[in-house]
């Protein structure tokens, strides 16, 4: 680092600019513009965040009530469709007396959903999360208001008439729609509206499963696309409020209670990691098969409105032979975790549930993905660990933990929400002995999924629509670099008192000036503004006019201790390609200039760090080592 740059770091300015500014007229005093000038030195949260956090907390309480209402509505439709009675509350299609006529129930439900999708809103089709992601990425988080009631109603009809889905997907989508609706009622930025959308989605998940931490992580990994205090705090408060309201309404018992299990041995942990890897392959296969079914429906020569009814035929036929595949099926997950379902019965349930779900979801009906993935993954995990425990008896391999790892690993591989999957399984069972197997198994599944599959079950639909949704987040590289380390201190300046004609001569005769396009204008040593080569050489009425007359706006400036992200934001906000660096204690004192080229050069360090392989130290033979 040269002498001038060291002095800029110390806040004294380059040697060529030392001596103190001379007084100038007040009209020449520059005003610091640029949205990023103070951001690097500011607080991570502002008073505005308190308002958003309050709205999010209220939203969480509302979502807890909405979740219970939707659950009751599903129970009401289930009781009426399968048992012919009007009663809300929890209900199951099991025990119906319809005989083979049960096949017609999902068909009628699919027909109703198809009609709603065609004449009310096509957006109710699918499981909701990809649609919410699309609104975040493309539409400034603006979800149509009608989705706040059309999505839960269509999902209640689909699930209540036997659709093999869980209620969590529609509730998450409804929460996102409510958050977006609130963000459209109140004057706020697109980022704040995105935060409320994610807060609503997290609150919906937390209200369904009582899993606030995993709900926040799911919002981060699938909806926020960032990890910042201004977004995390409102989402966390919404999930906490929703969980607290849920406890007040239904109690604090875990959704999937798991009997006490012992601490796994090292061999057992290795087995669970292997099971997770196997589930990674399964998650890839499940994702591809689901979209293959969807592609098959796309080729049908009939309008898509009729597809859910066709999918309902498959749901009804499978449900006639395997009744446990009908409806939400949370009890199946609980029976798998407790060991009440095992062997052939578990194998049949997993296969039938998957086929029923894949056909129904591929037909474009309204429903979720989480419960079916948990059912299939839990069954595969339980069956696999049962076999391994017989091969290696006495090593502490527990099929119940295998089921727990299987259900979480299936979701981790299919959605790439790694940490959310681990914490979700823990919060739903509250079994701490499963944390280590969960972490290893989900990581293995995540690894296999990343290697074999470009998109996830959530993002494949977006990719087909030309929307890119990244699943890897990292700190902004420019935010960690300071302006003082990348700005040019050897600045070519122009005197505002000289004529425009004289400035032209200077720019054409000075070889150093020929390399630049923008030049700071100073008057008696103080910064006035910036002019470009184009402005100096364009046709003017008076070549003898002072150069200062070309300065039409106040300079956009940053400080030496600002980050390059601050500088880039300021450039983008002002639509300029260069920005001056001034002293924080003396804003008229020019210290340097930063250009777009300087920002691009800064990225070279990131590219080299991620792509260039070097051997720092060469290995030596033991006898060649010296003390």
SVG drawing of the C-alpha trace seen along z (x, -y; Angstrom):
<svg xmlns="http://www.w3.org/2000/svg" viewBox="-75 -33 92 93">
<polyline fill="none" stroke="black" stroke-width="0.4" points="0.0,0.0 1.4,-3.3 1.9,-6.4 -1.2,-8.2 -3.4,-5.1 -2.0,-4.7 -2.8,-8.3 -6.3,-7.9 -6.8,-5.0 -5.7,-7.4 -8.3,-9.9 -5.7,-12.6 -6.0,-12.6 -3.3,-12.1 -0.1,-14.1 -0.9,-15.9 -4.1,-17.3 -2.7,-18.3 -2.7,-21.8 -6.4,-22.4 -9.2,-23.6 -9.7,-27.2 -13.0,-28.9 -15.5,-28.8 -19.0,-30.2 -21.8,-28.3 -23.3,-27.5 -20.3,-25.4 -20.5,-23.2 -21.1,-19.5 -23.8,-17.5 -23.2,-13.8 -25.7,-11.9 -25.8,-8.1 -27.8,-5.8 -24.8,-3.9 -22.7,-6.7 -23.5,-6.0 -24.7,-2.5 -21.4,-0.8 -21.0,-2.7 -24.7,-2.6 -26.7,-0.1 -28.0,3.2 -31.5,2.2 -33.5,-1.1 -36.6,-2.3 -38.5,-1.1 -37.6,2.5 -39.6,2.2 -42.8,1.4 -42.2,4.4 -41.5,6.6 -44.7,5.6 -46.8,6.3 -45.1,9.6 -45.9,10.6 -49.6,9.7 -49.5,11.7 -48.2,14.7 -51.1,14.7 -53.6,14.3 -51.9,17.3 -52.3,19.5 -56.1,18.9 -56.1,19.4 -54.3,22.7 -56.8,24.0 -59.6,22.7 -58.2,24.5 -57.7,27.7 -61.3,27.6 -62.5,26.9 -60.5,29.9 -62.2,32.0 -65.6,30.7 -65.2,31.6 -63.7,35.0 -66.6,35.9 -69.2,34.8 -67.5,36.5 -66.7,39.8 -69.1,40.2 -72.0,38.0 -72.1,35.9 -71.5,32.2 -68.8,32.0 -65.6,30.0 -62.4,31.0 -59.9,33.7 -61.3,36.4 -60.0,39.3 -61.3,41.0 -60.7,44.4 -63.8,46.3 -66.0,45.0 -68.9,47.2 -68.8,46.1 -67.2,49.2 -65.9,48.8 -67.9,45.6 -65.1,44.0 -63.3,43.6 -65.8,40.9 -65.0,38.7 -61.5,37.6 -62.8,37.2 -65.5,34.7 -62.9,32.8 -60.5,32.6 -63.3,31.3 -64.1,28.6 -60.5,27.6 -60.2,27.5 -63.2,25.3 -61.8,22.9 -58.5,22.8 -60.0,22.0 -62.6,19.4 -61.1,17.9 -57.3,18.1 -54.9,20.5 -52.4,19.8 -54.1,22.1 -52.7,25.1 -49.6,26.8 -48.3,26.8 -47.9,23.0 -44.2,22.6 -42.8,22.3 -45.6,19.8 -44.6,17.7 -41.0,17.9 -41.9,16.6 -43.7,13.6 -40.7,12.7 -38.3,13.0 -40.4,11.4 -43.3,9.4 -41.9,7.5 -43.7,10.0 -47.1,8.9 -49.5,11.9 -53.1,11.2 -55.5,10.6 -57.9,13.3 -55.2,16.0 -55.6,15.4 -58.9,17.3 -58.8,19.2 -55.7,21.2 -56.9,22.5 -60.4,23.2 -59.1,25.2 -56.6,27.1 -59.4,27.9 -61.5,29.3 -58.6,31.3 -57.4,32.8 -60.9,33.2 -62.0,35.3 -59.0,37.7 -56.1,35.9 -52.9,37.4 -51.4,34.1 -50.6,32.4 -52.2,29.2 -48.8,27.5 -48.2,26.5 -51.5,24.6 -51.1,23.0 -47.6,21.8 -48.9,20.4 -51.8,18.8 -49.5,17.2 -47.3,15.8 -50.4,14.4 -51.6,12.8 -48.2,11.3 -48.1,9.9 -51.6,8.5 -50.6,6.7 -47.5,5.4 -49.8,4.0 -52.1,2.3 -49.3,0.4 -46.9,-1.8 -43.6,0.0 -40.6,1.1 -40.5,4.3 -37.9,5.7 -40.2,5.0 -43.1,6.6 -40.9,9.7 -40.1,9.9 -43.8,9.9 -44.5,12.6 -41.7,14.8 -43.0,14.0 -46.5,15.2 -45.2,18.3 -43.0,19.1 -45.9,18.4 -48.1,20.8 -45.6,23.6 -45.0,22.9 -48.7,22.8 -49.1,26.2 -46.3,28.1 -45.2,26.0 -41.7,25.7 -40.7,22.0 -37.0,22.5 -37.2,24.7 -40.0,22.4 -37.5,19.5 -34.8,21.5 -37.2,22.6 -38.1,19.0 -34.5,18.1 -33.6,21.0 -36.6,20.8 -38.1,17.3 -35.9,14.6 -32.7,15.4 -30.8,13.5 -29.8,13.6 -30.0,10.1 -31.2,8.7 -33.9,6.6 -35.5,9.7 -34.7,12.4 -36.1,10.5 -39.6,10.0 -39.8,13.6 -38.6,15.0 -41.2,13.0 -43.9,14.1 -43.0,17.8 -42.7,17.3 -46.1,15.6 -47.7,18.3 -46.3,21.0 -47.4,19.3 -50.9,18.9 -50.9,22.6 -49.9,23.7 -52.8,21.7 -55.3,23.3 -54.2,26.9 -51.5,27.4 -47.8,28.0 -47.5,31.7 -45.2,32.6 -46.9,33.3 -45.1,36.6 -44.2,37.9 -41.3,40.3 -40.6,42.8 -37.4,42.4 -34.4,43.7 -30.8,44.3 -27.7,42.4 -26.6,44.0 -23.2,45.7 -20.6,44.6 -21.4,47.5 -25.1,46.6 -24.4,43.0 -22.4,44.2 -25.4,46.4 -27.8,43.4 -25.5,41.3 -25.6,44.1 -29.4,44.1 -29.4,40.4 -27.2,40.9 -29.7,43.5 -32.5,41.0 -30.6,38.5 -30.8,40.8 -34.5,41.4 -35.2,37.6 -33.7,37.1 -35.8,39.9 -39.0,38.7 -38.5,35.2 -37.9,36.4 -40.8,38.7 -43.2,36.0 -42.2,33.7 -42.4,36.6 -46.0,37.1 -46.6,33.4 -45.1,33.5 -47.3,36.5 -50.4,34.5 -49.2,31.6 -49.4,33.9 -53.1,34.8 -55.4,33.5 -57.9,32.0 -58.0,28.8 -56.0,28.6 -59.1,27.9 -60.0,31.6 -56.6,32.9 -57.3,32.8 -60.4,34.9 -58.3,37.5 -55.7,37.5 -58.6,38.0 -59.4,41.3 -55.9,42.6 -56.2,41.3 -59.6,43.0 -58.6,46.4 -55.4,46.5 -57.3,45.3 -59.9,48.1 -57.1,50.8 -54.9,48.9 -57.2,46.6 -54.3,45.1 -53.2,43.2 -56.3,41.0 -56.2,37.6 -53.5,35.9 -52.0,39.0 -50.1,37.5 -51.1,40.6 -49.1,42.7 -46.0,40.7 -46.6,41.1 -47.1,44.9 -43.9,45.2 -41.9,43.3 -43.3,45.4 -42.8,48.7 -46.5,49.5 -46.1,49.8 -43.4,52.0 -42.5,54.7 -44.8,55.3 -47.5,52.9 -45.0,50.1 -43.6,51.0 -47.1,51.0 -48.1,47.7 -44.9,46.0 -45.3,47.2 -49.0,46.5 -48.7,43.1 -46.0,42.0 -47.9,43.1 -51.1,41.5 -49.3,38.2 -47.2,38.0 -50.2,38.4 -52.4,36.0 -49.8,33.3 -48.8,33.7 -52.4,33.2 -52.2,29.6 -54.5,29.9 -54.0,27.9 -52.0,29.6 -48.6,29.8 -45.5,31.8 -44.1,32.0 -46.4,34.7 -46.1,37.1 -42.3,36.7 -42.1,37.3 -44.3,40.4 -42.3,41.9 -38.9,40.9 -39.8,42.2 -40.9,45.6 -37.7,46.0 -35.6,45.1 -37.4,47.5 -37.3,50.4 -33.6,49.8 -32.5,49.6 -34.6,52.7 -32.6,54.7 -29.3,53.2 -30.1,53.9 -30.6,57.6 -27.4,57.7 -25.4,56.1 -27.2,57.0 -25.9,55.5 -24.7,52.2 -27.7,50.1 -29.3,49.4 -32.9,48.3 -35.5,48.4 -37.4,45.6 -34.4,43.2 -34.0,44.6 -37.5,43.5 -36.8,40.0 -33.6,39.7 -35.4,40.9 -38.2,38.4 -35.9,35.5 -33.3,36.6 -36.0,37.0 -37.1,33.4 -33.5,32.1 -32.7,33.8 -35.8,32.8 -35.9,29.1 -32.2,28.5 -33.4,26.9 -30.8,28.7 -30.9,27.0 -34.6,26.5 -35.0,30.3 -32.8,31.2 -34.5,28.8 -38.0,29.6 -37.6,33.3 -36.2,32.4 -39.0,29.9 -41.7,32.2 -40.5,35.1 -38.4,33.3 -36.1,36.2 -32.5,34.8 -30.9,38.2 -31.9,37.9 -30.0,34.7 -26.6,36.3 -28.1,38.9 -30.3,36.2 -27.4,33.9 -25.3,36.6 -28.2,38.2 -29.5,34.9 -26.0,33.7 -25.5,36.9 -28.8,36.5 -28.1,32.9 -24.7,33.8 -26.1,36.4 -28.9,34.1 -26.5,31.3 -24.4,33.6 -27.2,35.3 -29.9,32.7 -29.6,29.1 -33.0,27.9 -35.1,28.9 -38.7,30.0 -39.4,26.3 -37.3,24.6 -37.7,27.0 -41.1,25.4 -39.5,21.9 -36.6,23.0 -39.1,24.2 -40.6,20.7 -37.2,19.1 -36.8,17.9 -33.6,18.5 -33.8,19.2 -30.4,19.7 -30.1,22.0 -26.6,20.9 -26.2,17.7 -23.0,15.9 -21.9,12.7 -21.7,9.8 -18.0,9.8 -18.0,6.0 -19.4,5.4 -16.1,6.6 -13.8,4.3 -13.1,0.7 -13.1,-2.2 -9.7,-3.4 -8.0,-0.1 -9.3,-0.3 -9.9,-4.0 -7.4,-5.8 -5.5,-8.5 -3.6,-9.9 -6.6,-11.9 -6.5,-14.1 -8.5,-17.3 -9.6,-20.3 -9.8,-23.9 -13.3,-25.2 -12.0,-28.7 -10.4,-27.9 -12.3,-28.2 -13.9,-25.3 -11.5,-25.8 -8.5,-25.6 -9.9,-22.4 -10.1,-20.8 -6.5,-21.6 -5.6,-20.0 -7.5,-16.8 -5.9,-16.4 -2.4,-17.2 -2.2,-15.3 -1.4,-11.7 -2.6,-10.7 -5.9,-12.4 -6.5,-10.5 -7.1,-7.3 -10.1,-8.7 -13.6,-9.7 -14.6,-11.6 -12.8,-14.4 -13.4,-16.1 -13.7,-19.9 -12.1,-21.9 -12.3,-25.6 -9.5,-27.0 -8.7,-23.4 -12.3,-22.5 -14.4,-19.9 -17.2,-21.4 -18.4,-18.4 -17.5,-16.0 -17.6,-16.5 -17.1,-13.9 -15.0,-14.1 -18.2,-14.1 -19.6,-17.2 -16.3,-19.1 -16.1,-18.4 -19.7,-18.7 -20.9,-21.9 -21.4,-24.8 -22.3,-28.4 -19.4,-30.0 -16.0,-28.2 -14.7,-31.0 -17.2,-30.2 -15.6,-28.8 -15.5,-25.1 -17.5,-25.3 -20.6,-26.2 -20.7,-22.6 -21.2,-21.2 -25.0,-20.7 -25.4,-18.6 -23.8,-18.0 -21.2,-15.3 -22.0,-11.8 -19.4,-10.8 -18.4,-8.2 -15.9,-8.1 -12.6,-6.1 -14.1,-3.8 -17.2,-3.1 -17.5,0.4 -17.4,1.0 -21.0,2.1 -21.8,-1.4 -20.0,-2.8 -21.7,-0.5 -25.1,-1.3 -24.4,-5.0 -23.3,-4.7 -26.4,-2.7 -28.7,-5.1 -27.2,-8.1 -26.6,-6.3 -22.9,-7.3 -19.8,-5.4 -17.5,-7.0 -17.8,-8.4 -15.5,-10.8 -14.0,-9.9 -14.0,-12.7 -12.9,-13.2 -15.6,-12.4 -14.6,-15.4 -14.2,-17.7 -16.7,-16.8 -15.2,-19.3 -11.8,-17.7 -11.1,-15.4 -9.2,-12.2 -9.6,-10.0 -12.0,-8.6 -13.6,-5.2 -14.8,-3.9 -16.7,-0.9 -13.5,0.6 -12.1,0.5 -15.2,2.5 -14.6,5.1 -10.9,5.3 -11.9,6.0 -13.9,9.0 -10.7,10.6 -9.7,11.5 -12.9,13.4 -12.5,15.2 -9.0,16.2 -9.9,17.4 -12.6,19.6 -10.9,21.0 -7.1,21.0 -5.6,24.0 -2.2,23.6 0.0,25.7 1.1,23.5 3.6,25.9 5.2,28.9 5.3,32.1 8.8,33.2 10.1,36.6 10.6,37.2 14.4,37.4 14.4,34.1 12.7,32.1 14.9,29.7 14.3,28.6"/>
</svg>
